[in-house]
Amino acid sequence: GGDVWEMIPTEPGPRLAGLKGNVRVEWRLGRHEEMLEGCERLGARAVVFNLGYLPGGDKSVFTEVDGTMRAIPAALEAVGVYGCVSVTCYAGHAEGKVEQDAVLKLARGLAVQDWSSYVMEWANARNKKKGTHAPLLVLMQRLRDTEAA
């Protein structure tokens, strides 16, 4: 597991192409724990993680809890006030369950005066083939600059 996924868009998709205003999207190729190297503190509006393995891809290539738990704190430092860190967790395999539990523990431990943490999940949906739970979304929104507080 933990290999670099070489599926990265070279051009914005139709949703991004239609955005108006001062919007900059930066695609980076590498391990997710390295993605925010060089990003200034509070410089991002959103950081998005899609954990697990690529749908329809090689199941031996997947994210791992150690890298994820280095990447998410870096994202929390990078995102500005009212910005969000979005993490989609897939607990349908053993590493995915460990990873999801670690993400939930981190999100639930954030200081309530500094962060709003949301957990969204399907209450009745399961994978049709395996019967495993559907993905879970964890959203963490920065409420204030903790250094200025």
DSSP file with accessible surface (Angstrom, degrees, kcal/mol):
  #  RESIDUE AA STRUCTURE BP1 BP2  ACC     N-H-->O    O-->H-N    N-H-->O    O-->H-N    TCO  KAPPA ALPHA  PHI   PSI    X-CA   Y-CA   Z-CA
    1    1 A G              0   0   44      0, 0.0    62,-0.2     0, 0.0    60,-0.1   0.000 360.0 360.0 360.0 179.7    0.0    0.0    0.0
    2    2 A G        +     0   0   11     60,-3.2    61,-0.1     1,-0.2    59,-0.1   0.587 360.0 146.0  76.3   8.5    0.9    3.6    0.1
    3    3 A D        -     0   0   89     57,-0.2     2,-0.3    59,-0.1    -1,-0.2  -0.351  58.2 -93.4 -74.5 161.5    2.2    4.0   -3.4
    4    4 A V        -     0   0   52     27,-0.1     2,-0.5    25,-0.1    27,-0.1  -0.577  35.5-133.1 -73.8 132.0    1.7    7.2   -5.4
    5    5 A W        -     0   0   60     25,-0.3    25,-0.3    -2,-0.3    -1,-0.1  -0.765  10.0-157.5 -85.8 127.5   -1.4    7.1   -7.6
    6    6 A E        +     0   0  156     -2,-0.5     2,-0.8    23,-0.1    -1,-0.1   0.067  61.3 106.5 -96.9  26.3   -0.5    8.3  -11.1
    7    7 A M        +     0   0  147      2,-0.0    -2,-0.1     0, 0.0    -1,-0.0  -0.872  41.9 145.7-102.5  99.5   -4.1    9.3  -11.9
    8    8 A I        -     0   0   57     -2,-0.8     2,-0.1    19,-0.1    21,-0.1  -1.000  50.5-112.1-135.8 134.1   -4.1   13.1  -11.8
    9    9 A P        -     0   0   58      0, 0.0    18,-0.1     0, 0.0     4,-0.0  -0.398  17.8-164.7 -64.8 141.1   -6.1   15.4  -14.1
   10   10 A T  S    S+     0   0  134      1,-0.2    17,-0.1    -2,-0.1     0, 0.0   0.620  78.7  30.0 -96.9 -17.4   -4.0   17.4  -16.5
   11   11 A E  S    S-     0   0  145      0, 0.0    -1,-0.2     0, 0.0     6,-0.1  -0.963  97.2 -92.2-136.6 153.1   -6.9   19.8  -17.2
   12   12 A P        -     0   0   74      0, 0.0    -2,-0.1     0, 0.0     0, 0.0  -0.376  42.6-122.7 -65.2 142.8   -9.8   21.0  -15.1
   13   13 A G     >  -     0   0   34      1,-0.1     4,-2.6    -2,-0.0     3,-0.2  -0.167  37.9 -86.9 -73.2 178.2  -13.0   19.0  -15.4
   14   14 A P  H  > S+     0   0  122      0, 0.0     4,-1.2     0, 0.0    -1,-0.1   0.850 126.7  54.8 -61.3 -33.2  -16.3   20.6  -16.4
   15   15 A R  H  4 S+     0   0  230      1,-0.2     4,-0.2     2,-0.2     3,-0.2   0.923 113.9  39.8 -67.0 -43.1  -17.2   21.6  -12.8
   16   16 A L  H >4 S+     0   0   56     -3,-0.2     3,-1.5     1,-0.2    -1,-0.2   0.860 108.4  61.9 -73.5 -34.4  -13.9   23.5  -12.3
   17   17 A A  H 3< S+     0   0   70     -4,-2.6    -1,-0.2     1,-0.3    -2,-0.2   0.818 101.5  54.2 -62.7 -27.5  -13.9   25.0  -15.8
   18   18 A G  T 3< S+     0   0   47     -4,-1.2    -1,-0.3    -5,-0.2    -2,-0.2   0.486  80.9 117.5 -86.7  -2.0  -17.1   26.8  -15.0
   19   19 A L    <   -     0   0   92     -3,-1.5     2,-0.3    -4,-0.2     4,-0.1  -0.405  49.6-155.3 -69.6 142.1  -15.9   28.5  -11.9
   20   20 A K        +     0   0  177     -2,-0.1     2,-0.1     2,-0.1    -2,-0.1  -0.795  47.6  25.5-113.9 157.2  -15.8   32.3  -11.9
   21   21 A G  S    S-     0   0   74     -2,-0.3     2,-1.7     1,-0.1    -2,-0.0  -0.454 110.6 -19.7  93.3-165.1  -13.7   34.8  -10.0
   22   22 A N  S    S+     0   0  157     -2,-0.1     2,-0.5     2,-0.0    -1,-0.1  -0.594  80.6 148.2 -85.7  81.4  -10.3   34.4   -8.3
   23   23 A V        -     0   0   75     -2,-1.7     2,-0.5    -4,-0.1    -2,-0.1  -0.974  23.2-175.2-121.4 128.3  -10.1   30.6   -8.0
   24   24 A R        -     0   0  199     -2,-0.5     2,-0.5     2,-0.0    -2,-0.0  -0.993   2.5-170.8-124.9 126.0   -6.8   28.7   -8.2
   25   25 A V        -     0   0   69     -2,-0.5     2,-0.5     2,-0.0    -2,-0.0  -0.959   5.3-163.6-114.2 131.0   -6.7   24.9   -8.2
   26   26 A E        -     0   0   96     -2,-0.5     2,-0.4     2,-0.0    -2,-0.0  -0.968   3.8-156.9-119.0 120.8   -3.4   23.2   -7.8
   27   27 A W        -     0   0  119     -2,-0.5     2,-0.4   -17,-0.1   -19,-0.1  -0.801  14.5-172.7 -92.8 135.4   -3.0   19.6   -8.7
   28   28 A R        -     0   0   86     -2,-0.4     2,-0.5     2,-0.1     7,-0.1  -0.986  15.1-147.0-130.8 143.3   -0.1   17.8   -7.1
   29   29 A L        +     0   0   93     -2,-0.4     2,-0.3   -21,-0.1   -23,-0.1  -0.922  55.2  68.0-110.5 125.3    1.3   14.3   -7.7
   30   30 A G  S    S-     0   0   22     -2,-0.5   -25,-0.3   -25,-0.3     2,-0.1  -0.928  88.9 -34.9 157.9-177.7    2.8   12.4   -4.7
   31   31 A R    >>  -     0   0   88     -2,-0.3     3,-2.1     1,-0.1     4,-0.6  -0.457  57.7-121.7 -66.9 144.1    2.0   10.8   -1.4
   32   32 A H  G >4 S+     0   0   36      1,-0.3     3,-0.7     2,-0.2     4,-0.4   0.809 110.9  62.2 -65.3 -24.7   -0.8   12.6    0.4
   33   33 A E  G 34 S+     0   0   45      1,-0.2    -1,-0.3     2,-0.1     3,-0.1   0.673 108.8  44.2 -72.9 -10.6    1.4   13.3    3.4
   34   34 A E  G X4 S+     0   0   86     -3,-2.1     3,-1.6     1,-0.1    -1,-0.2   0.489  86.6  94.7-104.6  -6.9    3.7   15.3    1.1
   35   35 A M  T << S+     0   0   43     -3,-0.7    -2,-0.1    -4,-0.6    -1,-0.1   0.777  83.8  48.1 -60.7 -31.9    1.1   17.2   -0.7
   36   36 A L  T >  S+     0   0   36     -4,-0.4     3,-2.4    -3,-0.1    -1,-0.3   0.395  74.8 130.8 -96.9   7.5    1.1   20.4    1.4
   37   37 A E  T <  S+     0   0  136     -3,-1.6     3,-0.1     1,-0.3    -3,-0.0  -0.361  80.1  17.0 -58.7 130.1    4.9   20.9    1.5
   38   38 A G  T 3  S+     0   0   83      1,-0.3     2,-0.4    -2,-0.1    -1,-0.3   0.375  92.1 130.0  86.9  -4.5    5.5   24.5    0.6
   39   39 A C    <   -     0   0   44     -3,-2.4    -1,-0.3     1,-0.1     3,-0.1  -0.688  60.2-121.2 -82.8 130.0    1.9   25.6    1.3
   40   40 A E    >   -     0   0  148     -2,-0.4     3,-2.1     1,-0.1     4,-0.2  -0.370  34.6 -89.9 -72.1 150.7    1.8   28.6    3.5
   41   41 A R  T 3  S+     0   0   68      1,-0.3    37,-0.3     2,-0.1    -1,-0.1  -0.362 113.0   4.7 -59.0 133.3    0.0   28.5    6.8
   42   42 A L  T 3  S+     0   0   46     35,-1.9    -1,-0.3    37,-0.2    38,-0.2   0.631  98.4 121.0  63.7  19.6   -3.7   29.5    6.4
   43   43 A G    <   +     0   0   45     -3,-2.1     2,-0.3    35,-0.2    36,-0.2   0.557  53.3  71.9 -90.2  -7.7   -3.1   29.8    2.7
   44   44 A A  E     -a   79   0A  21     34,-2.7    36,-3.1    -4,-0.2     3,-0.1  -0.816  55.5-160.7-111.1 148.5   -5.7   27.3    1.4
   45   45 A R  E    S+     0   0A 208      1,-0.3    39,-2.0    -2,-0.3     2,-0.3   0.754  82.2   7.5 -90.4 -31.5   -9.5   27.5    1.4
   46   46 A A  E     -a   84   0A  64     37,-0.2     2,-0.4    32,-0.1    -1,-0.3  -0.991  53.9-167.7-151.9 144.0  -10.0   23.8    1.1
   47   47 A V  E     -a   85   0A  18     37,-1.8    39,-2.8    -2,-0.3     2,-0.5  -0.997  18.0-160.6-131.1 128.9   -8.0   20.6    1.3
   48   48 A V  E     -a   86   0A 108     -2,-0.4     2,-0.4    37,-0.2    39,-0.2  -0.948   7.6-172.1-120.1 128.8   -9.7   17.4    0.1
   49   49 A F  E     -a   87   0A  11     37,-3.0    39,-2.4    -2,-0.5     2,-0.5  -0.962   8.9-170.4-117.3 137.4   -8.7   13.8    0.9
   50   50 A N  E     -a   88   0A  67     -2,-0.4    39,-0.1    37,-0.2    13,-0.1  -0.912  24.2-160.0-123.8  95.9  -10.3   10.7   -0.6
   51   51 A L        +     0   0    1     37,-2.5     2,-0.4    -2,-0.5    45,-0.0  -0.296  48.5  36.2 -80.4 164.9   -8.9    7.8    1.5
   52   52 A G  S    S-     0   0    1     37,-0.1    11,-2.0    -2,-0.0     2,-0.3  -0.828 100.8 -39.2 102.4-137.6   -8.7    4.1    0.5
   53   53 A Y        -     0   0   49     -2,-0.4     9,-0.1     9,-0.2     6,-0.1  -0.843  67.3 -83.4-126.4 163.7   -7.9    3.0   -3.0
   54   54 A L    >   -     0   0   40      7,-0.4     3,-2.7    -2,-0.3     7,-0.1  -0.474  53.2-103.8 -67.7 132.1   -9.0    4.2   -6.4
   55   55 A P  T 3  S+     0   0  105      0, 0.0    -1,-0.1     0, 0.0     3,-0.1  -0.341 107.9   6.4 -56.0 128.8  -12.4    2.9   -7.5
   56   56 A G  T 3  S+     0   0   81      1,-0.2     3,-0.1    -3,-0.1    -2,-0.1   0.509 113.8 114.4  76.2   2.8  -11.8    0.1  -10.0
   57   57 A G  S <  S-     0   0   32     -3,-2.7     2,-0.5     1,-0.2    -1,-0.2  -0.182  81.1 -54.7 -95.8-169.9   -8.1    0.4   -9.4
   58   58 A D    >   -     0   0  100      1,-0.2     3,-1.7    -3,-0.1    -4,-0.3  -0.528  43.3-153.0 -69.0 116.1   -5.4   -1.9   -8.0
   59   59 A K  T 3  S+     0   0  102     -2,-0.5    -1,-0.2     1,-0.3    -2,-0.0   0.599  90.7  67.4 -72.3  -8.9   -6.6   -2.9   -4.5
   60   60 A S  T 3  S+     0   0   68      1,-0.1     2,-0.6   -59,-0.1    -1,-0.3   0.557  89.8  72.8 -86.0  -5.5   -3.0   -3.3   -3.3
   61   61 A V    <   +     0   0   21     -3,-1.7    -7,-0.4   -60,-0.1     2,-0.3  -0.932  67.9 133.9-110.9 111.5   -2.4    0.4   -3.6
   62   62 A F        -     0   0   43     -2,-0.6   -60,-3.2    -9,-0.1    -9,-0.2  -0.968  56.5 -88.5-152.1 163.4   -4.2    2.3   -0.9
   63   63 A T        -     0   0   14    -11,-2.0     2,-0.3    -2,-0.3    36,-0.1  -0.402  40.8-144.8 -73.2 155.5   -3.7    5.1    1.7
   64   64 A E     >  -     0   0   78      1,-0.1     4,-2.5    -2,-0.1     3,-0.3  -0.935  18.9-119.0-127.5 150.2   -2.3    4.1    5.1
   65   65 A V  H  > S+     0   0   26     -2,-0.3     4,-2.8     1,-0.2     5,-0.2   0.841 109.4  56.5 -57.8 -39.4   -3.1    5.5    8.5
   66   66 A D  H  > S+     0   0  114      1,-0.2     4,-0.5     2,-0.2    -1,-0.2   0.944 112.9  40.3 -61.4 -47.3    0.5    6.7    9.2
   67   67 A G  H >> S+     0   0    5     -3,-0.3     4,-2.4     1,-0.2     3,-0.9   0.907 114.9  52.8 -66.3 -40.4    0.6    8.9    6.2
   68   68 A T  H 3X S+     0   0    0     -4,-2.5     4,-2.7     1,-0.2    -2,-0.2   0.913 105.9  53.2 -62.3 -40.5   -2.9   10.1    6.7
   69   69 A M  H 3< S+     0   0   55     -4,-2.8    -1,-0.2     1,-0.2    -2,-0.2   0.581 112.6  45.1 -79.3  -4.5   -2.2   11.1   10.2
   70   70 A R  H <X S+     0   0  140     -3,-0.9     4,-1.1    -4,-0.5    -1,-0.2   0.743 114.5  49.4 -93.4 -34.8    0.7   13.2    9.0
   71   71 A A  H  X S+     0   0    1     -4,-2.4     4,-2.2     2,-0.2    -2,-0.2   0.902 105.6  53.3 -72.6 -43.9   -1.3   14.7    6.1
   72   72 A I  H  X S+     0   0    0     -4,-2.7     4,-2.6     2,-0.2     5,-0.2   0.940 107.5  49.4 -66.0 -45.8   -4.4   15.8    7.9
   73   73 A P  H  > S+     0   0   54      0, 0.0     4,-1.7     0, 0.0    -1,-0.2   0.907 111.0  52.1 -58.8 -35.7   -2.6   17.9   10.6
   74   74 A A  H  X S+     0   0   41     -4,-1.1     4,-1.7     1,-0.2    -2,-0.2   0.909 109.8  49.3 -64.3 -38.9   -0.7   19.6    7.8
   75   75 A A  H  X S+     0   0    0     -4,-2.2     4,-2.1     1,-0.2    -1,-0.2   0.897 106.5  55.3 -65.8 -39.6   -4.0   20.3    6.1
   76   76 A L  H  < S+     0   0   15     -4,-2.6    -1,-0.2     1,-0.2    -2,-0.2   0.859 110.4  46.3 -63.0 -33.6   -5.4   21.8    9.3
   77   77 A E  H  < S+     0   0   91     -4,-1.7   -35,-1.9    -5,-0.2    -1,-0.2   0.826 113.1  50.3 -73.7 -33.0   -2.4   24.2    9.4
   78   78 A A  H  < S+     0   0    4     -4,-1.7   -34,-2.7   -37,-0.3   -35,-0.2   0.814  90.5  89.2 -77.8 -29.8   -2.8   25.1    5.8
   79   79 A V  E  < S-a   44   0A   0     -4,-2.1   -34,-0.2   -36,-0.2   -37,-0.2  -0.474  70.9-135.7 -80.3 136.3   -6.5   25.9    5.7
   80   80 A G  E >   -     0   0A  11    -36,-3.1     3,-2.5   -38,-0.2    62,-0.4  -0.183  43.2 -57.0 -80.8 178.2   -7.5   29.5    6.4
   81   81 A V  E 3  S+     0   0A  62      1,-0.3    62,-0.2   -39,-0.2    -1,-0.2  -0.346 129.1   9.9 -60.6 131.3  -10.3   30.9    8.6
   82   82 A Y  E 3  S+     0   0A 161     60,-2.8    -1,-0.3     1,-0.3    61,-0.1   0.417 103.5 126.5  70.4   5.8  -13.6   29.4    7.5
   83   83 A G  E <   -     0   0A   7     -3,-2.5    59,-2.2   -39,-0.1     2,-0.4  -0.399  50.1-135.4 -82.8 166.9  -11.8   27.1    5.2
   84   84 A C  E     -aB  46 141A  31    -39,-2.0   -37,-1.8    57,-0.2     2,-0.5  -0.939  14.9-151.9-130.9 148.4  -12.4   23.3    5.3
   85   85 A V  E     -aB  47 140A   0     55,-2.6    55,-2.7    -2,-0.4     2,-0.5  -0.988  23.8-163.3-112.5 121.4  -10.6   20.0    5.4
   86   86 A S  E     -aB  48 139A  24    -39,-2.8   -37,-3.0    -2,-0.5     2,-0.4  -0.927   8.3-176.8-110.7 129.6  -12.7   17.3    3.8
   87   87 A V  E     -aB  49 138A   0     51,-2.9    51,-2.9    -2,-0.5     2,-0.6  -0.971  10.7-162.3-130.9 116.0  -11.9   13.6    4.4
   88   88 A T  E     -aB  50 137A  31    -39,-2.4   -37,-2.5    -2,-0.4     2,-0.4  -0.886  17.1-161.2 -97.0 121.5  -13.9   10.8    2.8
   89   89 A C  E     - B   0 136A   1     47,-3.3    47,-2.4    -2,-0.6     2,-0.5  -0.863  12.3-162.3-107.6 138.6  -13.2    7.5    4.6
   90   90 A Y        +     0   0   82     -2,-0.4     3,-0.4    45,-0.2    10,-0.1  -0.955   9.0 178.4-119.7 109.0  -13.8    4.0    3.3
   91   91 A A        +     0   0   24     -2,-0.5     6,-0.2    43,-0.2    42,-0.2   0.138  49.0 110.5 -98.0  22.0  -13.9    1.4    6.0
   92   92 A G  S    S+     0   0   24     40,-0.1     2,-0.3    41,-0.1    -1,-0.2   0.491  77.8  43.6 -78.2  -2.9  -14.7   -1.5    3.8
   93   93 A H  S  > S-     0   0   39     -3,-0.4     4,-2.0     1,-0.1     5,-0.2  -0.922  96.1-100.9-136.5 165.2  -11.2   -3.0    4.3
   94   94 A A  H  > S+     0   0   86     -2,-0.3     4,-1.8     1,-0.2     5,-0.2   0.905 120.5  43.9 -57.2 -49.2   -9.0   -3.5    7.4
   95   95 A E  H  > S+     0   0   54      1,-0.2     4,-2.7     2,-0.2    -1,-0.2   0.893 110.9  57.5 -64.6 -34.9   -6.7   -0.6    6.8
   96   96 A G  H  > S+     0   0    1      1,-0.2     4,-2.7     2,-0.2    -1,-0.2   0.884 105.1  49.6 -63.5 -38.2   -9.6    1.6    5.9
   97   97 A K  H  X S+     0   0   95     -4,-2.0     4,-2.5    -6,-0.2    -1,-0.2   0.928 112.3  47.3 -66.5 -43.7  -11.4    1.0    9.3
   98   98 A V  H  X S+     0   0   76     -4,-1.8     4,-2.0     2,-0.2    -2,-0.2   0.931 114.0  48.5 -61.9 -44.1   -8.2    1.8   11.2
   99   99 A E  H  X S+     0   0    2     -4,-2.7     4,-2.4     1,-0.2    -2,-0.2   0.930 110.9  49.7 -63.1 -46.2   -7.7    4.9    9.1
  100  100 A Q  H  X S+     0   0   23     -4,-2.7     4,-2.7     1,-0.2     5,-0.2   0.922 109.5  51.4 -60.6 -44.6  -11.4    6.0    9.6
  101  101 A D  H  X S+     0   0   73     -4,-2.5     4,-2.2     1,-0.2    -1,-0.2   0.903 110.7  48.8 -60.2 -40.5  -11.2    5.5   13.4
  102  102 A A  H  X S+     0   0   24     -4,-2.0     4,-2.3     2,-0.2    -1,-0.2   0.911 111.4  49.1 -66.5 -41.5   -8.0    7.7   13.5
  103  103 A V  H  X S+     0   0    1     -4,-2.4     4,-2.8     2,-0.2     5,-0.2   0.931 111.8  49.1 -63.9 -44.2   -9.6   10.5   11.5
  104  104 A L  H  X S+     0   0   15     -4,-2.7     4,-2.7     1,-0.2     5,-0.2   0.913 110.1  51.0 -62.7 -41.6  -12.7   10.4   13.7
  105  105 A K  H  X S+     0   0  168     -4,-2.2     4,-1.2    -5,-0.2    -1,-0.2   0.932 112.2  47.0 -61.6 -44.5  -10.6   10.6   16.8
  106  106 A L  H >< S+     0   0   37     -4,-2.3     3,-0.5     2,-0.2     4,-0.5   0.952 114.0  46.6 -61.4 -49.9   -8.6   13.6   15.4
  107  107 A A  H >< S+     0   0    2     -4,-2.8     3,-1.0     1,-0.2    -2,-0.2   0.898 112.4  49.6 -62.1 -40.5  -11.8   15.4   14.3
  108  108 A R  H 3< S+     0   0  174     -4,-2.7    -1,-0.2     1,-0.2    -2,-0.2   0.729 108.1  55.8 -72.2 -19.9  -13.6   14.8   17.6
  109  109 A G  T << S+     0   0   64     -4,-1.2    -1,-0.2    -3,-0.5    -2,-0.2   0.485  79.1 114.2 -91.4  -3.6  -10.5   16.1   19.6
  110  110 A L  S <  S-     0   0   38     -3,-1.0     2,-0.2    -4,-0.5     7,-0.1  -0.445  81.7 -97.3 -69.4 142.1  -10.3   19.5   17.8
  111  111 A A    >>  -     0   0   37      1,-0.2     4,-2.1    -2,-0.1     3,-1.5  -0.382  27.0-141.0 -62.7 126.2  -11.0   22.5   20.1
  112  112 A V  T 34 S+     0   0  120      1,-0.3    -1,-0.2     2,-0.2    -2,-0.1   0.782 100.0  57.6 -63.8 -27.5  -14.6   23.5   19.7
  113  113 A Q  T 34 S+     0   0  110      1,-0.2    -1,-0.3     3,-0.0     3,-0.1   0.729 117.5  33.9 -75.8 -16.3  -13.8   27.2   19.9
  114  114 A D  T <4 S+     0   0   20     -3,-1.5    29,-3.5     1,-0.2    30,-0.9   0.673 122.0  32.0-108.4 -24.0  -11.4   26.8   16.9
  115  115 A W  E  <  -C  142   0A  20     -4,-2.1     2,-0.5    27,-0.2    -1,-0.2  -0.985  53.9-148.4-140.3 145.6  -13.0   24.2   14.8
  116  116 A S  E     -C  141   0A  33     25,-2.4    25,-2.9    -2,-0.3     2,-0.5  -0.978  24.7-165.4-107.3 124.1  -16.4   22.9   13.7
  117  117 A S  E     -C  140   0A  49     -2,-0.5     2,-0.4    23,-0.2    23,-0.2  -0.958   5.7-173.8-114.3 129.2  -16.2   19.1   13.0
  118  118 A Y  E     -C  139   0A 101     21,-3.0    21,-2.4    -2,-0.5     2,-0.5  -0.937  10.6-162.4-121.6 142.7  -19.0   17.3   11.1
  119  119 A V  E     -C  138   0A  50     -2,-0.4     2,-0.4    19,-0.2    19,-0.2  -0.993  11.8-175.8-124.6 122.9  -19.4   13.6   10.5
  120  120 A M  E     +C  137   0A  83     17,-3.1    17,-3.1    -2,-0.5     2,-0.3  -0.979  11.7 156.8-123.0 129.7  -21.8   12.6    7.7
  121  121 A E  E     -C  136   0A 128     -2,-0.4     2,-0.4    15,-0.2    15,-0.1  -0.987  45.5-103.2-147.2 155.3  -22.7    9.1    6.9
  122  122 A W        -     0   0  152     13,-0.6    12,-0.2    -2,-0.3    -2,-0.0  -0.676  25.5-157.9 -75.6 130.0  -25.4    7.1    5.2
  123  123 A A  S    S+     0   0  107     -2,-0.4    -1,-0.1     1,-0.2    10,-0.0   0.771  88.4  21.6 -80.0 -24.9  -27.5    5.4    8.0
  124  124 A N  S    S+     0   0  148     -3,-0.0     2,-0.3     2,-0.0    -1,-0.2   0.300  96.0 106.3-128.9   9.7  -28.8    2.6    5.7
  125  125 A A        +     0   0   32      9,-0.0     9,-1.3     3,-0.0     2,-0.3  -0.747  37.2 170.7 -98.9 142.0  -26.5    2.3    2.7
  126  126 A R  B     -D  133   0B 140     -2,-0.3     7,-0.2     7,-0.2     2,-0.2  -0.964  45.0 -85.9-140.1 159.2  -24.0   -0.6    2.2
  127  127 A N     >  -     0   0   71      5,-3.4     4,-2.2    -2,-0.3     5,-0.1  -0.469  36.8-141.0 -63.7 128.1  -21.8   -1.8   -0.6
  128  128 A K  T  4 S+     0   0  211     -2,-0.2    -1,-0.1     1,-0.2    -3,-0.0   0.834  95.8  40.7 -66.0 -32.3  -23.9   -4.0   -2.8
  129  129 A K  T  4 S+     0   0  201      1,-0.1    -1,-0.2     3,-0.0    -2,-0.0   0.912 131.1  20.0 -82.9 -45.3  -21.2   -6.6   -3.4
  130  130 A K  T  4 S-     0   0  126      2,-0.1    -2,-0.2     3,-0.0    -1,-0.1   0.602  90.3-127.9-103.7 -17.0  -19.6   -6.9    0.0
  131  131 A G     <  +     0   0   35     -4,-2.2    -3,-0.1     1,-0.2     3,-0.1   0.595  59.0 144.6  78.3   8.4  -22.2   -5.5    2.4
  132  132 A T        -     0   0   39      1,-0.1    -5,-3.4    -6,-0.1    -1,-0.2  -0.372  58.0 -83.5 -78.4 160.9  -19.6   -3.1    3.9
  133  133 A H  B     -D  126   0B 113     -7,-0.2    -7,-0.2   -42,-0.2   -42,-0.2  -0.248  46.0-108.1 -62.7 150.8  -20.6    0.3    5.1
  134  134 A A        -     0   0   22     -9,-1.3   -43,-0.2   -12,-0.2    -1,-0.1  -0.264  52.2 -73.2 -70.3 163.4  -20.8    3.2    2.7
  135  135 A P        -     0   0   34      0, 0.0   -13,-0.6     0, 0.0     2,-0.4  -0.156  45.3-141.3 -57.6 156.0  -18.2    5.9    2.8
  136  136 A L  E     -BC  89 121A   6    -47,-2.4   -47,-3.3   -15,-0.1     2,-0.5  -0.953   7.1-143.9-122.0 138.0  -18.2    8.4    5.6
  137  137 A L  E     -BC  88 120A  51    -17,-3.1   -17,-3.1    -2,-0.4     2,-0.5  -0.906  10.6-169.3-108.0 128.7  -17.4   12.1    5.2
  138  138 A V  E     -BC  87 119A   0    -51,-2.9   -51,-2.9    -2,-0.5     2,-0.5  -0.978   7.1-172.6-115.0 124.6  -15.5   14.1    7.9
  139  139 A L  E     -BC  86 118A  44    -21,-2.4   -21,-3.0    -2,-0.5     2,-0.5  -0.983   4.2-171.3-121.9 125.7  -15.5   17.9    7.4
  140  140 A M  E     -BC  85 117A   0    -55,-2.7   -55,-2.6    -2,-0.5     2,-0.5  -0.977   4.9-167.8-121.2 119.2  -13.4   20.1    9.6
  141  141 A Q  E     -BC  84 116A  47    -25,-2.9   -25,-2.4    -2,-0.5     2,-0.3  -0.924  19.4-130.5-112.8 126.8  -13.9   23.9    9.3
  142  142 A R  E     - C   0 115A   1    -59,-2.2   -60,-2.8    -2,-0.5   -27,-0.2  -0.573  19.8-174.4 -74.0 129.9  -11.5   26.4   10.9
  143  143 A L        -     0   0   48    -29,-3.5     2,-0.3    -2,-0.3   -28,-0.2   0.705  64.5  -3.6 -96.3 -27.5  -13.4   29.1   12.9
  144  144 A R  S    S-     0   0   99    -30,-0.9     2,-0.8   -64,-0.1    -1,-0.3  -0.989  79.5 -87.3-159.2 164.3  -10.5   31.3   13.8
  145  145 A D     >  -     0   0   46     -2,-0.3     4,-1.0     1,-0.2     3,-0.5  -0.687  35.9-157.3 -77.2 111.4   -6.7   31.7   13.6
  146  146 A T  T  4 S+     0   0   48     -2,-0.8    -1,-0.2     1,-0.2   -32,-0.0   0.770  88.9  56.1 -69.0 -24.3   -5.5   29.9   16.6
  147  147 A E  T  4 S+     0   0  145      1,-0.2    -1,-0.2    -3,-0.1    -2,-0.1   0.849 108.8  47.4 -72.9 -31.3   -2.2   31.7   16.8
  148  148 A A  T  4        0   0   82     -3,-0.5    -2,-0.2     0, 0.0    -1,-0.2   0.673 360.0 360.0 -80.7 -16.8   -4.0   35.1   16.9
  149  149 A A     <        0   0   76     -4,-1.0    -3,-0.0    -5,-0.0    -5,-0.0  -0.256 360.0 360.0 -74.1 360.0   -6.4   33.9   19.6
